Amino acid sequence: MKISFLSIICTAVILSGCASKMSVISKSFGTLSTGEEATLWHLENVNGATMDVTNYGCRIVRICMPDRTGKIDDVVVGYGDLASFEEGDRFIGPVIGRFGNRIDHSSFILDGVKYDVDANEHFDGEPVHCHGGRKGFDRYMWEGETVRRDDMVGVRFHRLSPDGEQGYPGNLDTYVTYWLTNDNVVKLEYEATTDNTTVVNLSNHTYFNLRGSEGCYVMEHILQVEADTCVQNNSHFCPDLLLHVEGTPFDFRSPHRVDYRIDMPNEQLRIMRGMSACWAIRSRDGTCRRAANLYDPKSGRGVEVWTTEPALLTYTGRAFNVQNYPNGKYGPIDKFAGMLLETIHFPDSPNQPRFPSTTLHPGEIYHSTTEYRFYCQTEK
């Protein structure tokens, strides 16, 4: 059956009785083991849709959106308390940086100088740098302030990453702003400047399940991706080949269940031990264009992903299990409970000139925008 993916925002009739104006409320979110105090911001739009974010790691804690009946529920998989964020899986909901995903051999060359960055992974005896190293952007407390525009409210986070942090050159002055609009759009804006040539690749690592807090096997969701080519990784989980998606498990040019070809023999599935992919989005011209659509037929919730980034990376939570993830917001987090929709420059870009550059020079401004445009389809 063909499913229409037009963005249908639930009507005011369905959402009658919800809040009449935008609001932002902040409160204490607890204390880290370091003694640092965290804050939680609660954003609400005129429809009653909400988002919770915290300054510990610039994390998205909750996004609550309506289903086809008007029921508003949380579509973010993960933790709900500060202790779990600090002690559990680092990469649930935070900003990732200074470089998102991996840098092979944990090194790169800029202006003839080799930089060795923190090797927090090893494959086949080789060092690999992942998500900013052992103390990436997700491990820091950020400054945060409320911001407003005519039709949206948000929180703007700021942090100065010092020269040499995790091996990166340059003092990187970084801003991350999370917005909630009255059209049920969650907008992420990243901005950075440097005083020395460096590399930057910022993203967010939130897991989605559009069924809501009841959860489900996320592989039942329907996915469409605006991409004709996909990365095949090497044994270090870094890009090796760019292959056409036709005839592969990663051909989502038309909508399919996420697992529709999960049992097909495929080298990328073998290397990654499951459904994990990085697509090259069409029309990589730096404009904000549609990258993907994810839809849950049962609830009617969907989300279109729009971005200025050249790539979309997904991962379907195969490492989740109830034994190691007992502290989820709504109970233990099971295998395939959530899916990344991670907009990003290509992994290992500093070492691979075929990809768009991630180099940032003094006097330049790094800027990236991603929009998660939530909707609900009113008819099954």
C-alpha positions as CSV (number, residue, x, y, z in Angstrom):
1,M,0.0,0.0,0.0
2,K,1.4,3.4,-0.9
3,I,1.5,5.9,2.0
4,S,1.4,9.6,1.4
5,F,4.1,11.5,3.3
6,L,2.7,15.0,3.0
7,S,3.2,16.9,6.2
8,I,-0.2,17.0,7.8
9,I,-0.2,19.0,11.0
10,C,-3.0,17.9,13.4
11,T,-5.8,20.5,13.3
12,A,-6.7,22.9,16.1
13,V,-10.0,20.9,16.5
14,I,-8.1,17.8,17.5
15,L,-5.8,19.7,19.8
16,S,-8.5,21.8,21.4
17,G,-8.0,22.4,25.1
18,C,-4.2,22.6,24.7
19,A,-2.0,25.6,25.7
20,S,-2.9,29.0,24.2
21,K,0.6,30.4,24.0
22,M,4.2,29.5,23.8
23,S,6.1,29.1,27.1
24,V,9.5,28.1,28.5
25,I,10.0,27.0,32.1
26,S,13.4,26.1,33.6
27,K,14.1,24.1,36.7
28,S,16.8,22.1,38.4
29,F,17.7,18.8,36.8
30,G,20.0,17.6,39.6
31,T,23.7,17.5,40.4
32,L,26.5,15.7,38.6
33,S,29.1,13.7,40.4
34,T,31.4,16.7,39.8
35,G,29.1,18.9,41.9
36,E,27.9,20.9,38.8
37,E,24.2,21.8,38.8
38,A,22.2,20.9,35.7
39,T,19.1,22.7,34.4
40,L,16.1,21.3,32.5
41,W,14.1,23.6,30.1
42,H,10.5,22.7,29.2
43,L,9.3,24.3,26.0
44,E,5.7,24.3,24.9
45,N,4.0,25.6,21.7
46,V,0.4,26.7,21.1
47,N,-0.6,23.2,20.2
48,G,0.5,21.6,23.4
49,A,3.5,19.9,21.8
50,T,6.6,20.1,24.1
51,M,10.3,19.6,24.2
52,D,12.6,19.1,27.3
53,V,16.3,19.9,27.0
54,T,19.2,20.1,29.5
55,N,22.6,21.8,29.5
56,Y,24.4,18.6,30.4
57,G,25.8,17.7,27.0
58,C,23.2,19.9,25.2
59,R,20.8,16.9,25.5
60,I,17.3,16.5,24.1
61,V,15.4,14.7,26.9
62,R,11.8,14.6,25.5
63,I,9.9,15.6,22.4
64,C,6.1,15.2,22.9
65,M,4.0,15.2,19.7
66,P,0.4,14.3,18.9
67,D,-0.9,11.2,17.2
68,R,-3.9,10.9,14.9
69,T,-6.3,10.9,17.9
70,G,-4.7,14.1,19.4
71,K,-2.8,12.1,22.1
72,I,0.5,13.9,22.9
73,D,3.3,11.5,23.8
74,D,7.1,11.3,24.0
75,V,8.8,10.2,20.8
76,V,12.3,10.2,22.2
77,V,13.9,7.0,23.5
78,G,16.3,7.3,26.4
79,Y,16.8,8.4,30.0
80,G,14.8,10.9,32.1
81,D,17.1,11.7,35.0
82,L,20.6,13.2,35.2
83,A,22.2,10.3,37.0
84,S,21.3,7.9,34.1
85,F,22.7,10.4,31.5
86,E,25.9,10.7,33.4
87,E,26.4,7.0,34.3
88,G,24.7,5.3,31.3
89,D,25.1,5.3,27.6
90,R,26.9,8.6,26.8
91,F,25.3,9.0,23.4
92,I,21.6,9.2,24.2
93,G,20.3,12.6,23.2
94,P,23.4,14.9,23.3
95,V,25.2,17.1,20.9
96,I,28.3,15.2,19.5
97,G,31.5,17.0,18.7
98,R,34.0,18.4,18.1
99,F,33.7,15.8,15.3
100,G,30.6,13.6,15.1
101,N,31.1,10.0,14.2
102,R,34.6,8.6,13.4
103,I,38.0,9.7,12.3
104,D,40.1,6.7,11.1
105,H,43.5,6.1,12.7
106,S,42.6,9.0,15.2
107,S,44.5,11.5,13.2
108,F,44.3,13.9,10.3
109,I,46.6,16.5,8.6
110,L,45.8,20.2,8.4
111,D,48.1,22.7,6.7
112,G,50.9,20.1,6.7
113,V,50.6,19.5,10.4
114,K,49.5,16.1,11.7
115,Y,47.0,16.1,14.6
116,D,46.4,13.0,16.8
117,V,43.0,13.1,18.5
118,D,41.8,10.9,21.3
119,A,41.5,7.2,20.4
120,N,38.4,6.0,22.2
121,E,37.9,3.0,20.0
122,H,40.2,0.4,18.5
123,F,39.5,-2.0,15.5
124,D,41.9,-4.6,14.2
125,G,44.6,-3.0,16.4
126,E,44.1,0.4,14.8
127,P,43.0,3.5,16.8
128,V,39.7,5.2,15.9
129,H,38.3,8.5,17.2
130,C,34.5,8.5,17.8
131,H,32.1,11.4,18.7
132,G,34.8,13.7,20.0
133,G,36.8,11.3,22.1
134,R,36.4,10.1,25.7
135,K,35.4,13.5,26.8
136,G,33.6,15.0,23.9
137,F,31.0,17.8,23.9
138,D,28.4,15.4,25.5
139,R,30.4,15.3,28.7
140,Y,30.4,19.0,29.5
141,M,28.0,21.4,31.2
142,W,27.0,24.2,28.7
143,E,25.7,27.7,29.4
144,G,22.1,28.0,28.5
145,E,19.6,30.9,27.9
146,T,16.0,31.1,26.8
147,V,15.5,32.6,23.3
148,R,12.3,33.6,21.5
149,R,11.1,34.5,18.0
150,D,7.6,35.3,16.7
151,D,6.5,31.7,16.2
152,M,9.0,29.7,18.3
153,V,10.7,29.4,21.6
154,G,14.1,27.8,22.3
155,V,17.2,27.5,24.4
156,R,20.6,28.7,23.2
157,F,23.6,26.8,24.5
158,H,27.2,28.0,24.5
159,R,30.6,26.5,25.2
160,L,34.2,27.4,24.4
161,S,36.2,24.3,23.5
162,P,39.8,25.1,24.3
163,D,42.8,24.6,22.0
164,G,44.1,21.1,22.3
165,E,40.9,19.6,23.8
166,Q,41.0,15.9,22.8
167,G,43.8,16.8,20.4
168,Y,41.9,19.3,18.3
169,P,43.6,22.6,17.3
170,G,42.1,26.0,17.9
171,N,39.8,27.5,20.5
172,L,36.3,26.7,19.2
173,D,33.5,29.0,20.3
174,T,30.3,27.0,19.9
175,Y,26.6,27.7,20.0
176,V,23.8,25.2,19.7
177,T,20.2,26.3,19.7
178,Y,17.2,24.1,20.0
179,W,13.9,25.6,18.8
180,L,10.2,24.4,19.1
181,T,7.9,26.1,16.6
182,N,4.1,26.5,16.5
183,D,4.2,24.2,13.4
184,N,5.5,21.3,15.5
185,V,9.0,21.6,14.1
186,V,12.0,21.0,16.3
187,K,14.8,23.1,14.8
188,L,18.5,22.6,15.6
189,E,21.0,25.3,14.8
190,Y,24.8,25.0,15.2
191,E,27.3,27.8,14.9
192,A,31.1,27.9,15.7
193,T,34.2,30.1,15.1
194,T,37.8,29.3,15.7
195,D,41.1,31.1,16.1
196,N,43.1,28.4,14.4
197,T,42.4,26.1,11.5
198,T,40.5,23.1,12.8
199,V,37.8,20.5,11.8
200,V,34.2,20.6,13.0
201,N,31.3,18.2,12.5
202,L,28.5,18.8,14.9
203,S,25.3,16.7,15.2
204,N,22.7,15.5,17.7
205,H,22.4,11.8,18.8
206,T,18.7,11.5,19.7
207,Y,16.9,8.2,19.3
208,F,13.3,8.3,18.0
209,N,10.3,6.0,18.3
210,L,7.2,7.5,16.9
211,R,4.9,5.1,18.6
212,G,5.4,7.1,21.8
213,S,6.2,6.0,25.4
214,E,4.6,2.6,24.9
215,G,7.5,1.9,22.5
216,C,7.6,-0.7,19.7
217,Y,10.0,-2.5,17.4
218,V,11.2,0.6,15.5
219,M,12.0,-1.6,12.4
220,E,8.2,-1.5,11.8
221,H,8.4,2.2,11.0
222,I,8.2,3.2,7.4
223,L,11.3,5.0,6.1
224,Q,12.1,7.0,3.0
225,V,15.5,8.6,2.3
226,E,16.3,11.1,-0.4
227,A,19.5,9.4,-1.5
228,D,20.8,7.3,-4.4
229,T,24.1,6.3,-2.8
230,C,25.2,5.0,0.5
231,V,28.5,4.4,2.3
232,Q,30.0,1.0,2.8
233,N,32.3,1.0,5.7
234,N,35.7,-0.6,6.2
235,S,36.5,-2.8,9.2
236,H,37.1,0.4,11.3
237,F,33.5,1.5,10.8
238,C,34.8,4.4,8.6
239,P,33.8,5.0,4.9
240,D,35.4,2.8,2.3
241,L,33.1,2.8,-0.7
242,L,30.2,4.9,-2.0
243,L,27.8,2.5,-3.7
244,H,24.5,2.9,-5.5
245,V,21.6,1.8,-3.3
246,E,19.7,-0.1,-6.0
247,G,19.3,-3.7,-5.1
248,T,20.6,-3.3,-1.6
249,P,19.0,-3.2,1.9
250,F,19.6,0.6,1.9
251,D,17.3,1.5,-1.1
252,F,14.8,3.7,0.6
253,R,14.1,5.9,-2.4
254,S,10.5,4.6,-2.0
255,P,9.0,4.1,1.5
256,H,9.6,0.7,3.1
257,R,9.7,-0.8,6.5
258,V,13.1,-0.3,8.0
259,D,13.7,-4.1,8.1
260,Y,12.3,-4.9,4.7
261,R,15.7,-6.3,3.5
262,I,17.4,-6.9,6.8
263,D,18.1,-10.6,6.0
264,M,19.6,-9.8,2.5
265,P,23.3,-10.8,2.2
266,N,25.2,-7.5,2.2
267,E,28.7,-6.4,3.1
268,Q,27.6,-3.3,5.0
269,L,25.1,-5.3,7.1
270,R,27.9,-7.8,7.8
271,I,30.5,-5.2,8.8
272,M,28.1,-3.2,11.0
273,R,26.3,-6.4,12.3
274,G,22.9,-4.9,11.5
275,M,21.1,-1.9,10.1
276,S,23.4,1.0,10.3
277,A,23.9,3.3,7.3
278,C,25.2,6.7,6.1
279,W,23.5,8.0,3.0
280,A,24.7,10.8,0.7
281,I,21.7,13.1,0.4
282,R,20.9,14.4,-3.0
283,S,21.5,18.1,-4.0
284,R,24.3,18.6,-1.5
285,D,24.4,22.4,-2.0
286,G,24.2,23.6,1.6
287,T,20.6,24.6,1.4
288,C,18.0,23.1,3.8
289,R,16.3,20.3,1.9
290,R,14.4,17.2,2.7
291,A,16.7,14.2,3.7
292,A,14.2,11.6,5.0
293,N,10.8,10.8,6.3
294,L,10.0,8.3,9.1
295,Y,6.4,7.3,9.7
296,D,4.6,5.0,12.2
297,P,1.4,3.6,10.7
298,K,-0.2,2.7,14.0
299,S,0.0,6.1,15.7
300,G,-0.1,8.2,12.5
301,R,3.0,10.2,13.7
302,G,5.6,11.0,11.2
303,V,8.7,13.2,11.0
304,E,10.3,14.8,7.9
305,V,14.0,15.5,8.3
306,W,15.3,18.6,6.6
307,T,18.9,19.7,6.8
308,T,21.8,21.7,5.3
309,E,24.1,18.7,6.0
310,P,25.3,16.4,3.1
311,A,24.7,13.1,4.8
312,L,22.1,11.2,7.0
313,L,23.3,8.5,9.4
314,T,20.9,6.0,10.9
315,Y,21.3,3.4,13.6
316,T,18.5,1.2,14.9
317,G,19.6,0.5,18.5
318,R,20.8,-3.1,18.0
319,A,23.0,-2.7,21.1
320,F,20.1,-1.8,23.4
321,N,19.0,-4.6,25.7
322,V,17.0,-4.7,28.9
323,Q,19.9,-5.9,31.0
324,N,22.3,-3.1,30.2
325,Y,19.6,-0.4,29.7
326,P,17.3,-0.8,32.7
327,N,16.8,2.9,33.5
328,G,14.8,4.1,30.5
329,K,12.2,6.8,31.1
330,Y,9.4,4.3,30.6
331,G,11.1,1.1,31.6
332,P,14.1,-1.0,30.3
333,I,15.2,-0.1,26.7
334,D,15.1,-3.2,24.5
335,K,16.9,-4.0,21.2
336,F,15.6,-2.0,18.2
337,A,13.7,0.4,20.5
338,G,14.9,3.6,18.8
339,M,16.3,5.0,15.6
340,L,18.9,7.7,15.0
341,L,18.1,10.3,12.3
342,E,21.5,12.0,12.5
343,T,22.3,14.7,10.0
344,I,26.0,15.1,9.6
345,H,29.1,15.6,7.4
346,F,30.5,12.3,6.3
347,P,32.6,10.3,8.8
348,D,36.4,10.6,8.4
349,S,36.0,13.6,6.1
350,P,39.3,15.2,7.3
351,N,41.1,12.2,5.7
352,Q,38.9,11.8,2.6
353,P,39.0,14.7,0.1
354,R,36.1,13.2,-1.9
355,F,33.7,14.4,0.8
356,P,32.6,18.0,1.5
357,S,35.2,19.7,3.7
358,T,34.8,19.9,7.5
359,T,37.7,22.4,7.8
360,L,37.0,25.7,9.6
361,H,39.4,28.6,9.2
362,P,39.8,31.7,11.4
363,G,37.4,34.4,10.2
364,E,34.9,31.8,8.9
365,I,31.6,30.8,10.6
366,Y,30.5,27.2,10.8
367,H,26.7,27.0,10.5
368,S,24.4,24.0,10.2
369,T,20.7,23.6,10.4
370,T,18.4,20.6,10.9
371,E,14.7,20.5,11.2
372,Y,12.5,17.6,12.4
373,R,9.1,18.5,11.0
374,F,6.6,16.4,12.9
375,Y,3.1,15.7,11.6
376,C,0.3,13.3,12.1
377,Q,-1.6,11.5,9.3
378,T,-5.2,11.6,10.3
379,E,-6.3,8.6,8.2
380,K,-4.9,5.0,8.4
